């Protein structure tokens, strides 16, 4: 007898955020703007991360430099002031009762090369000097420590600048850093230095033959974060509220159910199956469900879909963060399908002068094509159409994300390109679009441009394939693509 143990699933945020030190927002946003994990980690180490509200979530080397520069400027100003007074003939007189040095005209003061006395921190010194400089009244210890600390600050600042631009992290004198910036900033420095190790500990990355690589778990964390952010903007939409239970299956429409028979696909009505197990064995946790408790749907609650997402990676996509928005929606759509529609299939194809299929783990590091800036939309549509032929039992659709007209096409085995677009390029692309309509492949075009010519061409594509066209900004791309996907699922019931 087949027995399944049922445990209530925890909320997704407990799975992904428990014990986490690295904010997933920082990892996701930084990775999507770089071509490798190594570059993303180096960026986080240099600059840290500040969220959209301006709150600093991660401290970077740049933040340490900003603080140490502030101290150096203060100390340099005070040192310059004392030196100016000394050059003018102002002397220092020792007040033996309180060990203060006062500026008096006409006498030479003691040299500042005497061995400094310890016992006072730089932060305390800086505060003290600010207050006492108004009276030109400092202790001998404070005067001597001023020059010594200024030298130390300059040395640490120089070392941090070298590290900021790629020098060895181990070159920093941590005792000096703690002396100057304090224990809190030493802790921040350790977090900066150990960022790669922390990403491994939290499951974002693993060591491979070619260095640090993003893990599938890390990719899912990033994709889930992006999906949440997209739906967060649509809280008023009842569809968006479903992200609170990411592991549940789609609520089925009115479908007939019956008792499970051996060999049936396991399209379970989970609530009725669990209820049957409780009736049979009583209330106990975990609930143990056997085959005799199963209740299945007569057919699948939702039709299966096969989707190809086409992402334009021509050079113009670098503007307005278009390519970053496209990568976000690709990851979010993958995650939506993984969690909600596991029977669906999705493939991602990037295209510029040529089109190629992209593995899921490559999506975060896609970059616009700097060497081949033209747009071969004809080949992209053909690659998508051929990919969909592998899923004949699915509803087939193509999502095209672009910011302009096609400027390249295939001709006698070669790629022909021209800007402004050659008439042959436009006609061949429209012919490829018409082929989609013949094969009953749904097309949705998301145009990230407000220019006249691209709008006219995309509207012509819509006529040839009865396509949906969305004229949107990169900021709205994620919501628009996901809602179009969900709306089509509802329509196909």
N, C-alpha and C positions, 0 to 999 in steps of 0.2 A: 504493500500500500504506500502510495506517495504521500508524504507529509511535509508541509511547508510551515515554518515558524514565522509568525507575523509579529513584528515589532513596530509600534508607532514611530514614524520618522521624525527626527528633530528638525527644527528650522534650519534653513540653509546657512544663516549667518553663524550658527553655532559650529557648523562643520568647517567653515572657511576662516573664521576669525578667532577661534579659541586659542589663547596664548600667543597671538600674533603681535610682533613688534613692528614689522614693516607694514605701513598702510597700503592696502591693495590699490588705492587710488594713485599713490605715488609710483608704484611699480607699473601699473597699466598705462598711465599717461606718459611716462618717460619712455617705456619700451616702444610704444607706437610711433615715436618720433625719431627712432634710430634704426640702423640697418643690422645691428647685432646686439646680443645680450651684453657683451663686453662694453660696447659704447654706452649702453643705457646705464650700466652700473657706474661707469666713470662719470657720467653726467650727474647721477644722484650723489656721488661722493663730492663732486665739485660744488654743485649748487643746492643740494638738498631738495626739498619739495614744499611748495606753498599751494594750498588748495584755492578754489575759486573765490573763497571769501577772504583770502589774504592771510589765513592762519598757517603758520609754519608747522608742518607735520614731521619733517626730517631736517636736521641741521646738516649743512654742508661745509666744505672747507672755505667757501666764499663767505659764510657767516662768521667763521672764526677770524678770517682776515679782516672783515669789517669791524669786528670788536677790537682786534689788536691795533688796527689803524687808528681807531678813535683814541685809544690810550696813548699811542705814539704821538699823535698830534697834540694832545694835552701836555704830555711831558716835554715835547720839543719846544712848545710855546713857553713853558715855564723856564726851561733851560736857557732859551734864547734871551729871556727877560733878565735872568740872573747874570748872564755873560755880558749883556749890554750895560748893566749897572756897574759891573766890575771894570769894564773898559773905560767907563766915564770917570773912574777914580773913586767910585764908591767902595767903601771897605766894609768888612764884617767885624762886628764886635761881639765877643762872647759874653752873654749874660750868665754868670756862673750860677746864679740862684735857680734859674729854670732851664739852663742850657739852650736858650734861644739865641740865634744869630740875627742881629739887626743891621740894616744897611745904614752906614754913616759916611758922610762925605770926607775926602781928603786922606784916607788911610788905606793901605793895602791889606787885603784879607788873606787868609791861609789858602794854600793851593788845594784844588779839588782832587788831587791824586792820592790822598791818604786812603788807606784801606777802609772800604765801607763796613759799617756795622750792620749785622743782620737783625732779624726780629720784627720786621715790618713788611707786610705784603704789598704788592704793587697796587692792588685795588684800594687798600686803605691809604697808601701813600698818595695816590692820585686824588682821592677825596680830600685828604688833609692839605695837600698843596694848593688845591683850588681855593679852600677857605683861607689859608694863611697867606697866600700870595697877595691878597688885598692889603694886608698889613706889612708886607715885606718882612715877615717874621717867621723864621724857620729854625729848627734845631740843627746842630751840627750833623747829627745822624741823617736827618732828612736831606740836607744839602748833598752829602756824600752819596747817599743812596740814589739820589735823582740821576746822576750821571751813570751810575752802575746799572740801574734798571732800564734807563733809556737804551743803553747798549744791548742789554738782553732782549728788550722788545724788538729792536731793529733786527737782531740776529734771528729771532723766532719768526718774525714777519717774512724775512727773506727765505727762510727754510720752507714756510708754508706756501709761499708763492711758487717755489720750485715744485713742490708736490702738487699744487693746483694744476700746473702745466705738464704733469706726467712723471715727475721724478719719484723715486722710491718712497713709499709710505713709511718704511722703517727708518728713514733718515731723520725723523722728527724726534727731538729730545723731549720725552714725555714728562720728565721731572721739571724741565724748564717751562713746558706748557702749563703744567699744574700750578707752578709758582706764579706765573703771570696771569693766567685766565681763571684759575680756580678748579676745584674738583668737578663741578658740574660740566664744565667744558672739556675736561679730560675724559669724562664719561662719554660725551658726545663724540670726541675724537676716536675713542675705541669703537663706537658704533660705525663711524665713517670707515675706519680702517678694516673692520671685520664685516663689511656689508656683503661681500661675496659669500662668506661662510654663513651669514645669517640667511641669505636667500636659499642656500642649500638646506639649512636646518628647517626652514618653514616650507620646504617642498616646492619652491619656485624653480629651482635649478638643480642640475646634477653635473658631475664631472664626466666628460667624455673624452674620446681620443683627440678631438680638436679643441678641447677647452670646455668652458662652462656652457651648458645648453639648457634651454627652457624645458621643463618637464610637462607632461600632459596634465598633471594636477595643477601646476602653475598656470598653464594656459586656460584651464577651466576656471580657476579663480579670477583671472583677468576678464574672461568672457562673461562670467556671471556678474561681476561688478559692472561691466558696460551695459549688460542687459537690464540690471536694476536701475542704472542711471537713465536709460532711455524710457523705461516704464514710469519712473518717478515723475517725469514731466507730464504724464497722462493720468494723474491720480483720479480725475473725474470720470475716466472711462472705466466701466466695470471690468473690461478685459484686463486692464492693467493691475487690478487688485489681486489677480490670480498669482502674481509672482511671490506672494507670501507663502505658498505651498509648492515649491518648485518641483518636488518629486512626484506629485500626484498626477494621475493621468487626466487627459481632457475629459470633462463631463460629457457623456454621450448624449446624443439626441434621442428621441423616442425610438428605441429599437427593441425588438423582441428578445427575451432571454429564455434560457432553458437550463436544465441540469447538464453538467459536463458528461460527455461520452468519450471513451478512450480514442485518441487520435485527433480530437478537436483542437483547433488553434486555441491557445490560451488567451482569448480576448475576455478576460474576467470582469464580471461585475463585482468589484472588490468588496463593496459594502455589504452586499447580500451574501457573498461567500463567507465573510467574517461573521456575519449574523448567524448563518447556519452552524458554524463551528461553535459559537457561544451557546446556541440552543442545544447542541449535541453534548458538549462537554462541560457546560457551565462557565461562569465568569472566572477567568484566570489569566494572568499575564506571565509570559507572552501567550497569545492565542495560537493554538496549534491547529492548522487547517489541513484536512486530508482531502483526497480527491473526491470523496463523496459529498463534500461541502461546496464544491465549485459550482458556480453559476456563470454561464458564458453567454455572450451576445450571439445572436444568430448570424450576424455579420459584423465587420469592423465598425466601431463607432464613427470613425472618420475615414474618408478615402485617403489613400496614400498619395503623396506628392513627390515628384522629383524636380529639383530646382538647380539651375546653373546660374550663379552670380557672376556677371561679367564686370570687371573693374578696369576702367581706363587708367593706364599708368603712363600716359604721355606726359611730356614735360610741363604742360600747362596745368596739370593736376597739382603741382606744388603750391599754387596760389590758394589763399584763404583756407589752408589746411584741408583741402579737398581730399587728398589721398589718405590723410589720417582719419577723416570721417568715414571714408569707404572701408578702411581696414576695421574700424570699430563695428560697423554694421555687419561685416562679414563674420567677425567673431561672435557678435550677439545673435545672428541668425543661426550659426552653428549650435550655440548653446540652447536657444529656444527649441530647436529641433531635437537636440539630445534629450532635453528634459520633458518636453511636452508631446512631441510627435516622433517617437523613436522609430516608427515604421517608415518615416519619410527619408529621402536621400537628398544630399546637397553636394555640389561641386563648385569650386571657385576657379575662375579663369581670369588671369590678368592679360592685358593686351596693350601694346603700343604699335611698333611696326610689325610685330608678330604676336600671336596668341599662344599661351601655354597654361596648362592646368597647374594649380598651386596646392601643395599639401597644407593641411590645417596648421601645422607647426611653423610654416613659412609665413603665414599671414601677418603676424605682428611686425615682421622685418621687411615687408614689401617696400620698394622705393621707386619713385618715378624713374623712367628710363632716360638718363642724361645723354646717352650716346645715340639713341634712336628716338627722336622726339615726335615722330609721326604716329597716326592713329589708323590701324588696319581693322576697322570694325567689321568688314566683310568676313575676314578669317575668324574673328572672335565669334560671330554668329554661327558660322559653320561648325566650329569646334564645339560650341554649346549644343547645337542640333545633333551632332554625332554622339556626344556624351549621353544625351537623353534617350537615344535609341537603345541604350543598355537597360533602360527601366520602362519597358513597354507596358507593364501593368500599373504604372503610376500616372496620375495627372501630371502633365509636363508643363514647365514654365521657365521663362528666362527673365532675370532681373538685370537690366543694363544700367550701370552707373557711369556717366560720362559728362564731359563739360564742353563738348564741341562736335564739329562735323568730322566725318572720316577724311583722312588725307593720304591714305595708302590703300592699295589693293594688289592682289596677285595677278601677274601677267607672264605667261610662258615660263612658269617655274620660278620667277623672280618677283621681288616686291617693287612695285612702282609707287613713288610718292611725290606729292606736289602740294604746295600751299601758295595761294588758295586752292581748294580742292579741284581736281580735274573732273570734268563731267562724267568720265568713265568710272571714276572712283565712286561718285554718288550713285550712279545707276547700278553698279555691281552690288553696292551695299543694299540698295532698295530691293534688288532681285533676291539677295539672301534673306531679307526680311519677309518677302512674299512667300518664300519656301516654308517659313515657320507657320504661316497661316494654313498652307496646304496640309501640313502635318498636325494641325490643331494644337500647336504649341503656343501657350499664352505668353505674351510679351508685356513687360512693364519697363518703361524708360524713365530714369531719374536724372534730369538734366540740371547740372550745377552751374548754369550760366544764364545770363539775361541778355546775351547778345542776339541780334536779329537773325543772322544766318543759321546758327545752330537750332534756334527755336523753329524756324521754317522747315529745316530738314527733318527734325525729330517729329514734327507734326505730319510730315509726309510719310515717315515710317509708320506712324500710328494708323494712317489710312490703309496702308498696304497689309498690315497684320492685325487690324482691329485692336491695337495696343492701347494700354493705359499710359498716359504721359504725365509726369509730375515736374513742374518747374519750381525748384526749391533751392534753399541755401544749404551749405554743408551742415549747419547747426541742426536743421530739421530732417536730415537724411535718415537717421536711425529710426525715428518715430514713424516716418513715412513708409520705409521698407517693411518694418515689422508689422505695421497695421495692414498694409496691403497683403502681406503673406497670410495673416490671420483672417482677414476679410474673405480672401479666396477660399480658405478652408471652410468657412461657414457657407459660402455660396455653392460649393461643390457637394454639400450634403444631399 
